Amino acid sequence: MTLVLNRNWGGFHLPKGFVKDYNLESVYDFDDDTIRTDPFLIDWVRRYGKPACGDLELVEIPDNATDWELGEYDGWESIIYVVDGKLYHA
C-alpha cells in the first residue's frame, strides 16, 4: 500500500499545483481519513516529485500489513505498521 506523508515540520497540506489541477478550495481542503491513500494524489506526487510536492513523500508499506498508525511530531509524520505480529516503522 502506498501512503502520502509529510516529511518536514509544519503539518500536512496539499501542494498548490494539486489544488489547482483538481479545483479544490485550498491546500487544506481534504478529508484526513482518505487523503493519504488517495490514488489521484499518489499519482500526482509520483509524476511531479519533490520540486512540486515540497515535503510530501510516498511511503510503501506491505499489502499484508494487518494494521497501521500514523504518528506525527510538530507536523513531521511517520508510520508504524504490523506484519505477522511484528511492528515496523517507516
Residue frames as a rotation matrix with the C-alpha (Angstrom) as fourth column:
MET 1
0.586 0.810 0.000 0.00
0.810 -0.586 0.000 0.00
0.000 0.000 -1.000 0.00
THR 2
-0.497 -0.707 0.503 1.24
0.703 -0.668 -0.244 3.48
0.509 0.232 0.829 -0.83
LEU 3
0.528 0.608 -0.593 0.66
0.834 -0.503 0.227 6.40
-0.160 -0.614 -0.772 1.50
VAL 4
0.116 -0.438 0.891 1.48
0.364 -0.816 -0.448 10.10
0.924 0.377 0.065 1.30
LEU 5
0.481 -0.044 -0.876 3.21
0.872 -0.086 0.483 11.53
-0.097 -0.995 -0.003 4.38
ASN 6
0.869 -0.268 0.417 4.56
-0.203 -0.960 -0.192 14.94
0.451 0.082 -0.888 5.33
ARG 7
0.510 -0.764 -0.397 8.31
0.808 0.584 -0.086 14.67
0.297 -0.277 0.914 5.95
ASN 8
-0.604 -0.673 0.428 9.00
0.399 -0.720 -0.568 18.08
0.690 -0.172 0.703 7.46
TRP 9
-0.704 0.317 -0.636 7.82
0.580 -0.262 -0.772 20.26
-0.411 -0.912 0.001 10.31
GLY 10
-0.882 0.341 -0.325 4.68
-0.391 -0.915 0.102 22.30
-0.263 0.217 0.940 9.95
GLY 11
-0.189 0.893 0.409 1.96
-0.192 0.374 -0.907 19.83
-0.963 -0.250 0.100 9.09
PHE 12
-0.581 0.084 0.810 0.32
0.680 0.597 0.425 18.17
-0.448 0.798 -0.404 6.11
HIS 13
0.179 0.698 -0.694 -1.13
-0.268 -0.644 -0.717 20.29
-0.947 0.314 0.072 3.33
LEU 14
0.568 0.142 0.811 -1.73
0.642 0.541 -0.544 19.68
-0.516 0.829 0.216 -0.34
PRO 15
-0.611 -0.790 0.050 0.63
0.610 -0.429 0.666 21.07
-0.505 0.437 0.744 -2.99
LYS 16
-0.232 0.502 -0.833 -0.69
-0.317 -0.849 -0.423 24.21
-0.920 0.166 0.356 -4.70
GLY 17
-0.727 -0.095 -0.680 -0.38
-0.686 0.102 0.720 22.54
0.001 0.990 -0.140 -8.10
PHE 18
-0.882 0.447 -0.149 -2.55
0.445 0.894 0.049 19.63
0.155 -0.023 -0.988 -6.97
VAL 19
-0.362 0.762 -0.538 -5.16
0.404 -0.392 -0.827 22.06
-0.840 -0.516 -0.166 -5.58
LYS 20
-0.325 0.179 -0.928 -5.23
-0.689 -0.718 0.103 23.88
-0.648 0.673 0.357 -8.93
ASP 21
-0.881 -0.097 -0.463 -5.32
-0.424 0.597 0.681 20.69
0.210 0.796 -0.567 -11.05
TYR 22
-0.711 0.607 -0.355 -8.24
0.619 0.780 0.094 19.24
0.333 -0.153 -0.930 -9.06
ASN 23
-0.316 0.613 0.724 -10.16
-0.035 -0.770 0.637 22.51
0.948 0.176 0.265 -8.50
LEU 24
0.016 0.255 -0.967 -10.04
0.941 0.322 0.100 22.36
0.337 -0.912 -0.235 -4.72
GLU 25
0.874 0.441 0.205 -10.69
0.338 -0.854 0.396 25.34
0.349 -0.277 -0.895 -2.46
SER 26
0.597 -0.697 0.398 -7.34
-0.787 -0.605 0.122 25.45
0.156 -0.385 -0.909 -0.64
VAL 27
-0.292 -0.811 -0.508 -4.26
-0.538 0.578 -0.613 23.46
0.790 0.094 -0.605 0.36
TYR 28
-0.887 0.023 0.462 -6.23
-0.423 0.362 -0.831 22.40
-0.186 -0.932 -0.311 3.46
ASP 29
0.080 0.973 -0.217 -9.30
-0.979 0.036 -0.199 21.16
-0.186 0.229 0.956 1.51
PHE 30
-0.408 -0.218 -0.887 -9.13
-0.473 0.881 0.001 17.40
0.781 0.420 -0.462 2.12
ASP 31
0.781 0.610 0.133 -10.61
-0.495 0.477 0.726 14.54
0.379 -0.633 0.674 4.13
ASP 32
-0.009 -0.895 0.447 -7.90
-0.999 -0.006 -0.031 13.49
0.031 -0.447 -0.894 6.57
ASP 33
0.242 0.165 0.956 -9.18
-0.454 0.890 -0.038 9.88
-0.858 -0.425 0.290 6.70
THR 34
0.725 0.167 0.669 -8.70
0.402 0.685 -0.607 9.22
-0.560 0.709 0.429 2.99
ILE 35
0.869 -0.327 -0.372 -6.20
-0.485 -0.718 -0.500 11.72
-0.103 0.614 -0.782 1.56
ARG 36
0.034 -0.969 0.245 -3.08
-0.786 0.125 0.605 9.70
-0.617 -0.213 -0.758 2.35
THR 37
-0.490 -0.154 0.858 -4.24
0.238 0.923 0.301 6.79
-0.838 0.352 -0.416 0.18
ASP 38
0.525 0.731 -0.436 -5.99
-0.186 -0.401 -0.897 8.88
-0.830 0.552 -0.075 -2.48
PRO 39
0.258 -0.451 0.855 -4.99
0.783 0.616 0.089 7.46
-0.566 0.646 0.512 -5.89
PHE 40
0.784 0.053 0.618 -5.09
0.480 -0.684 -0.550 10.89
0.393 0.728 -0.562 -7.58
LEU 41
0.836 -0.506 0.212 -2.74
-0.541 -0.697 0.470 12.43
-0.090 -0.507 -0.857 -5.01
ILE 42
0.378 -0.711 0.593 -0.39
0.070 0.660 0.748 9.42
-0.923 -0.241 0.299 -5.11
ASP 43
0.414 -0.175 0.893 -0.22
0.897 0.247 -0.368 9.61
-0.156 0.953 0.259 -8.90
TRP 44
0.907 -0.031 0.420 0.33
0.091 -0.959 -0.269 13.39
0.412 0.282 -0.867 -8.78
VAL 45
0.680 -0.694 0.236 3.19
-0.520 -0.229 0.823 13.05
-0.517 -0.682 -0.517 -6.26
ARG 46
0.283 -0.559 0.779 4.77
0.499 0.780 0.378 10.30
-0.819 0.282 0.500 -8.42
ARG 47
0.578 0.035 0.815 4.53
0.806 -0.182 -0.564 12.42
0.129 0.983 -0.133 -11.56
TYR 48
0.752 -0.155 0.641 5.79
0.017 -0.967 -0.254 15.74
0.659 0.201 -0.724 -10.20
GLY 49
0.172 -0.780 -0.602 8.09
0.774 0.485 -0.407 14.71
0.609 -0.396 0.687 -7.36
LYS 50
-0.121 -0.354 -0.927 9.93
0.963 -0.267 -0.023 16.84
-0.240 -0.896 0.374 -4.83
PRO 51
-0.941 -0.298 0.162 10.01
0.327 -0.922 0.207 20.19
0.088 0.248 0.965 -6.67
ALA 52
-0.454 0.846 0.279 6.19
-0.247 -0.421 0.873 20.33
0.856 0.327 0.400 -6.91
CYS 53
0.364 0.686 -0.630 5.31
0.315 0.546 0.776 18.38
0.876 -0.481 -0.017 -3.78
GLY 54
0.248 -0.321 0.914 7.54
-0.743 -0.668 -0.033 20.06
0.621 -0.671 -0.405 -1.23
ASP 55
-0.528 -0.509 0.680 7.65
-0.849 0.333 -0.410 17.96
-0.018 -0.794 -0.608 1.90
LEU 56
0.566 0.760 0.318 5.23
-0.720 0.644 -0.259 15.24
-0.402 -0.082 0.912 0.79
GLU 57
-0.583 -0.774 -0.248 6.74
-0.812 0.544 0.211 11.81
-0.028 0.324 -0.946 0.26
LEU 58
0.474 0.682 -0.557 5.37
-0.677 0.687 0.266 8.45
0.564 0.251 0.787 -0.85
VAL 59
-0.496 -0.541 0.679 5.86
-0.842 0.490 -0.225 5.65
-0.211 -0.684 -0.698 1.65
GLU 60
-0.022 0.423 -0.906 5.26
-0.555 0.749 0.363 1.98
0.832 0.510 0.218 0.85
ILE 61
-0.350 -0.055 0.935 4.01
-0.831 0.479 -0.283 -0.48
-0.432 -0.876 -0.214 3.43
PRO 62
-0.995 -0.096 -0.017 3.43
-0.093 0.886 0.453 -4.16
-0.028 0.453 -0.891 2.65
ASP 63
-0.352 0.918 -0.184 -0.02
-0.612 -0.077 0.787 -5.13
0.709 0.389 0.589 1.41
ASN 64
0.062 0.368 -0.928 -0.13
0.393 0.846 0.361 -7.82
0.917 -0.387 -0.092 4.10
ALA 65
-0.926 -0.291 0.240 0.15
-0.067 -0.498 -0.865 -5.24
0.371 -0.817 0.441 6.90
THR 66
-0.347 0.830 -0.436 -2.67
0.823 0.493 0.284 -6.02
0.451 -0.261 -0.854 9.30
ASP 67
0.717 0.533 -0.448 -2.74
0.681 -0.674 0.287 -2.58
-0.149 -0.511 -0.847 10.90
TRP 68
-0.346 -0.833 0.432 -1.05
0.803 -0.501 -0.323 0.80
0.486 0.235 0.842 10.60
GLU 69
0.637 0.490 -0.594 -0.99
0.734 -0.622 0.273 4.03
-0.236 -0.610 -0.756 12.53
LEU 70
0.257 -0.481 0.838 0.20
0.468 -0.697 -0.543 7.47
0.846 0.532 0.046 11.55
GLY 71
0.362 -0.217 -0.907 2.31
0.869 -0.274 0.412 9.36
-0.338 -0.937 0.089 14.04
GLU 72
0.361 -0.290 0.887 3.39
0.500 -0.743 -0.446 12.98
0.788 0.604 -0.123 13.93
TYR 73
0.166 -0.390 -0.906 5.58
0.891 -0.335 0.308 15.34
-0.423 -0.858 0.292 15.85
ASP 74
-0.141 -0.121 -0.983 5.21
0.004 -0.993 0.122 19.06
-0.990 0.014 0.141 15.09
GLY 75
0.512 0.483 -0.710 3.85
-0.683 -0.273 -0.677 18.11
-0.521 0.832 0.190 11.68
TRP 76
-0.431 -0.699 -0.570 6.60
-0.885 0.452 0.115 15.63
0.178 0.554 -0.813 10.69
GLU 77
0.550 0.802 0.233 4.86
-0.819 0.573 -0.041 12.29
-0.166 -0.168 0.972 10.04
SER 78
-0.749 -0.639 -0.174 5.90
-0.658 0.749 0.079 8.67
0.080 0.174 -0.981 10.29
ILE 79
0.372 0.885 -0.280 4.03
-0.823 0.454 0.341 5.40
0.429 0.103 0.897 10.17
ILE 80
-0.673 -0.425 0.605 4.10
-0.655 0.723 -0.221 2.25
-0.343 -0.545 -0.765 12.26
TYR 81
0.243 0.763 -0.599 2.63
-0.906 0.400 0.142 -0.91
0.347 0.508 0.788 10.79
VAL 82
-0.034 -0.127 0.991 2.20
-0.663 0.745 0.072 -4.57
-0.748 -0.655 -0.109 11.75
VAL 83
0.249 0.052 -0.967 3.19
-0.814 0.553 -0.180 -7.60
0.525 0.832 0.180 9.65
ASP 84
0.170 -0.108 -0.980 2.99
0.157 0.984 -0.081 -11.10
0.973 -0.140 0.184 11.12
GLY 85
0.791 0.293 -0.537 2.63
0.545 0.060 0.836 -9.68
0.277 -0.954 -0.112 14.62
LYS 86
-0.148 -0.908 -0.393 5.79
0.946 -0.246 0.213 -7.56
-0.289 -0.340 0.895 14.39
LEU 87
0.757 0.369 -0.540 5.96
0.299 -0.929 -0.217 -3.76
-0.582 0.003 -0.813 14.45
TYR 88
-0.167 -0.773 0.612 7.78
0.985 -0.107 0.134 -1.85
-0.038 0.626 0.779 11.71
HIS 89
0.305 0.169 -0.937 8.48
0.329 -0.942 -0.063 1.85
-0.894 -0.290 -0.343 11.33
ALA 90
-0.113 -0.332 0.937 8.61
0.993 -0.068 0.096 3.88
0.032 0.941 0.337 8.11
